[in-house]
Amino acid sequence: VNINSGTLNAEGVQEVGMVFKDAFDAINFQTQWIDMPAEMERGGHLFAETKGKKGKKLLLIGHLDTVFEKDSPFQKFKMVNDSIAHAPGGNDMKGGDVIVLYALKALHENGLLKNAQIIVAFTGDEESTGKPLEISRKELIDAAKRSDVALGFETSTGFNYATVARRGASGWALEVEGKRAHSSGVFSERTGAGAIFEISRILHQFYTDVKGEELLTFNPGTLLGGTFVNFDKSTSKGDVFGKGNVVAQKAIARGGLRFISEEQKERARNKMREIVKSNLPKTSASISFTDSYPAMQPSEGNMSLLKTLNQVSLDLNQGEVLAYDPGRRGAADVSFGAEYVDCLDGLGTMGSGAHTPEETVNLNTIEALTKRTAILIYRLINE
């Protein structure tokens, strides 16, 4: 945790990767560091693999990066009491990576990984995926195609919950143009409504006409409008100039879209496109979309994995494990495998305050969760 590995700190991400690489080398996994092209400004990924033909072929997914960059004041691990640590990325998700490593160490030391195919994929840019996805997620998708099951070790939502479905994530960008003129002419046939009224109409109709499907959400995260608008996509910062007596000629909004299936995503996008077309007088608008994470839909295979995990937990006297509400989880790398394999996620550490300077990790749960993971892996590779 004390090695900064903010997503944009490529050297730090690789340094954390090398710590894990050495640990996997020590238990006879074949390891590989995969660099990303320099223009993507991402650190790369660590893959570790053991080969075999016994039982289910497993893909175990984690990530090396955190949301805390080198300029963050939150940098070091510190014990709060005998069970809780204040730690940047300790919960999301270096703790989950440690669970993967130590479950496999336990199985290796007992000679229980022989003739099993297990691929460990620790990505270096989960918190801000490198673009294009065809490059940054190629190896992860290829690994999923060679596997039967993907297990994700993102932070747990509770000791007795696991994730059988996650929503996908997509971005959208709205651009609106109006006619710059003296405000005394607003609403007239020659001047029209202006860009800010038009973007307000569009966003309001998104709210009234697109909202409503279960597990579908969308959110405008930034909004700028005026006579002149400047926006830097890389930093998500901008500035505007305008006056109350001048009709705005430009407005922009940037937002996100969450969905449980590709069909739901496309329905929402099509509704948004139709709304954007119906412009107020003397205005024009366009919307574009970018893909980030696919959805991990609930499936019979995912529920079967949950059933196996639940039995492991009961056999360990750790209690029943239930499916967590997908509407309360963000997107994650496991979703890139969902098209090809059965998936289960949320198997990592417990804690609180992920993505904030208050992030904590509950160290007392790591041993129990590692035991649960080791036995789950053992049963899957012996099916």
N, C-alpha and C positions, 0 to 999 in steps of 0.2 A: 504493500500500500504506500510505503514511503517513496517509491519510485513514481514520479509524476508520469502519467500516461494519458493526459488529455488527448482527445482524438487528433487534434492538429499538431501534437508533439510527436512527430514520427519517430524520433530517436528514443523517446521515453517508452513509446509503445513497443518498439523492438527490444528495448532493454528488459521490459517485463516478459516479453516473449522468450527471450534467451534464458531467463530464470526457469520458466516452465519447460523449455526445450531440454535443458540439462536434467531436470527431474524426470521427464519422460524417457530420455535416453537411458537413464539409470535403471528403468524397469523394462528395458529391451523393446521399447517402441521405436519404430523408424520415424524420425522427425524431419520436417521440412519447413523452412521459412520462405514464404511467398511474398516477394516485393510487389508493390503496386507501381504503376508508371509515375514518374516524378510530377507530371502535371496534375495528377489527382490529389496530391498533397495529403496522402494517407500512408500509414506506417507499414501496412502489410499484415499477413496472417500467419499463424502457427498451426501446422497440421502434424498430428502424430498418429501412427497406425500400427496395428498388429494384424497379421494376416491369418486366415484359417477358413474352414468350411463348416464349423459346428454351430448349430442352432441359428438364432436370429443374428443378422449382421447389423451392428449398431453404429449410429452416428451420435456422438456426444458433443453438444454445442455450448460454447461460452464466448466471452469476448474480453479482450485485454485493455480496451480503452475506457476512459471515464469522461464525465462531462466537465471535469475540473482541469482547466488548462494551466500552463506554467505561471500565468499571472494571477491565478486564484489564490486568495489568502488561506484556503483550506488545503493543506498539503500533507499532514502527518497523522499517523496512527496514535491514538491516545486512549488509554483505559479510562472509563468513566466510573465504573465500579467493578465488582468481581465478575460480572457477566457481560457487560455492555462496553463496546469500544466505539469511540468517535473516529470515523475513518473514511477518507475520500475514496469511494469505489469499493469499500470493504463489503458493502451489501450488494451494490450494483456495479460489477459483479465479480470482483476478485475472490470473494468468499465462495461463490458458486464454482469458480475454476478450481479452488482448493479442494472442494468436495469431490469433483471429478477425479483429480489427481490422487487423493488419498483413498478413495474407493478402489481405484485401479491398483494402487500400491498394495492394498490389503489382499486383493485377489491374486496379484502377481506373486506376492511373498508366500502365498499358500498354494501356488502352482495351479491356479484355477482359470488361467487365461489361455491355456494351450489349445491350439487349433481354432481359436475364435477370431472373427474379423471385427475389430473395433477401430473406428476412426474418431479421433478427437479433433475438433475444429474450433480454434480460438481466433476469432476475427479481431482485427485491429481498428475497426471503424463502425461498430454497431451503433454508437450514439449519434453519428452523423455519417451515413453511408457514402462512400466514394461513388462518384458518377463517372462513366455510365455503369449501371448495375450489371450489365453483361460482362464487365471486367471484374468489378469488385466482388461479385458473388458467384463467379464462374466455378471456382474450386469447391465452394460449399454445395452448389447445385449438383456438380459432378459426383461429389461424395454421397449425396442423398440418393442419386440414381444407382449407386453401388450398394445401397443399404436396404434394410427392411424396416428399421425403426429409428426415429430421431428423438433424442431426449434433450430438452433444453434446461439449462441450469441458471436461468434468470432468477432474480430474487423471489423468494416464496411469498405468497399472499397470506400465509398462515400455516402453522405446522400441519394442519389436517385438511389442506386444500392443494389441488394440482390443476393445471390449466389444460383443458382439452380443446380449446378454441381461442384464437386471438384474432382481433380485427386487423385488416390491412390498413396501410396509410398512403395517402396520396396528397400532393400539393396542388394548389390552383392559384392562378394569377389573373386578376381582372384589370383591364385597361379601358378607361373611358375618356372620350374627347367631347368637348363642348365648344361653343363659339364665344371667344373673348369679346366682351362688349361692356358698355356702361350699364350698371345695374338697373338704371331707370327703364331699360328695355327688356328686362327679364320677363319671360312668359309671352313676349310678343312673337308674332310670326317671323320677324326678321332675326330675332336673337335666340329664341327657344328657352330651354330650361337650364342649360349649363351642366357641367360635368358632375358637380357635387350632388345636385338633385337626382341626376340619372344614376349615379352609383348608389345613392340612398334607396332609390326605387328597386334596383337590382337586389341589394342585400336584404331589403325587406321582403321581397318576393321569394328569395331563397328561404327565408325563415318561415314564411307562410305556406309556400307551395312545395318545397322539397323536403322539409322536415316532417318526420312522422313515422318512417319505417323503423321497425325494431332494429337496434344496434347500428343504425346509420346516424352519424353525426358529422357536422362540418362547422368550421370556426374561422372567421376572419381575424387574423392575428395582427395585421398592420393595415392602416388606412391613411392615405394622404390625398389632399386635394387643394387646388388653388390655381393661380395663374401660371406658376412654374413649379414643377415637382422634380426633385432629385431623389433617387433611391438606389442604394448599394445592396445588391442581392447577397454578396458574400458576407456582409456584416449585419444585414437586415436593419440598416439604419438609413434615415432619409431626412430631408428638410423641404419646406414649401415656402413660397412667397405668394401672397394674395391680399386683396383689400375688400372690405365690405361693399364698396361701390363698383366692383368689377366682377362680372360673371365669370366663374371659374371655367378654365378651358381644359384642365386635365385633372383626373383623379385615378388613383390606383389602390388596389387592395390585394393582399397576399393572405392565403389561408390554407387550412388542412382539411382533409376529408377522411373519415374512418368508416370502414365497411366490413361486413362479414363474408362477402362473396364477390367474385368478379361481376356477376350479374347485377348485384345491388350497386356496385360501384358505377357500372355503365348506365344503369337507370338514373342514378343521381346526376351523373355528368350530362346526360342528354336533357334532363329537366333544366339544369343550370344553363346549358347552351340555348335552349328555347327562350328562357327568361331574358338572357342577354341580348337576344335579337330584337326584342320589342321595344325600341328606343323611344324616349321622350323627344319632342321636337328639337331639331338642330343638334342632336347628339349621336354619337356612335360608340359602340362598345365591343370588346372581344375578350374571350376567356381562353386560357390554355391550362393544361394539366400536366403534371409530372408524377410518374410512379416512384414509390419508395419501397414499400413492403407489400407483398401479397397477403391475402387473408389466409388464416389457418382455420378451415371450417370444422365444426364438430363432425365426427364420423364414427361409424361402428368400430373401426380399428383403434381410434383414439380412446373410445370408451373401454375397449378391451384392455388397453394398456393401463388405464386407470384402475380397472378391476384387479389386474396383476399387482399394481402398486399398493392398492388397498389391502390385498391379502398379505403382502410383505409387512405392511405396517401393523396389521392385526397380529401376525405371527410374532412380531417384536414387542407386542403389548404397547404400541405407540398410538393406538386408536384408529378410527375410521378415516379414510381420505376421500373427500368429496370433490366434485367438479366446481371450479370457480367461475363466477359470472364473467364472460368474455367482454361485456360492456365496461368492465372496470379495469381492464388490462390494456397496456399499450402494445405497439407492434414490436416484433423481435425477429432475430435471425432464423429461429426454428421455422418460421412461416415459409421460408424459401424452399424447405424440404417437403412442405405439406402436400404438394401436388404428386409426390413420388412415394412417400412412406407414411406409415402411421406415426403420430407425433404426441408427445406429452411434454409440458413445460412447467415452469414455476417450481423446479426441484432444487433451487439454490438456497442460500442462507436466508435467515429471518433478520429483520431489522426495521428501521424506520427512516423517514426523511430522505429517501433516495433522490438524487439530483438537486439537493440543497446542501448548504454548509452545515446543516444539522444531521447529516446522514450518520446513522449508527448501524452496527452489526451485533447481533446477539451471539456471542461466542459459545454459550452453553448449549445451543441447539446444534452446533456443527457436528459433534460426535454422533448424535442420534441420526441426523440427516445423512451422514456419510455411511453409517451402517445400513440405513434403508436403501441408499443408492447402490452399495456394493451387492446386497442381496438381490435387488431388482435386476442389476446387470447379470449376476450369476444365473438367475432363473431364465432370463431371456436368451442368453447364449447356450443354455442347455435345453431349450424347447425343441 
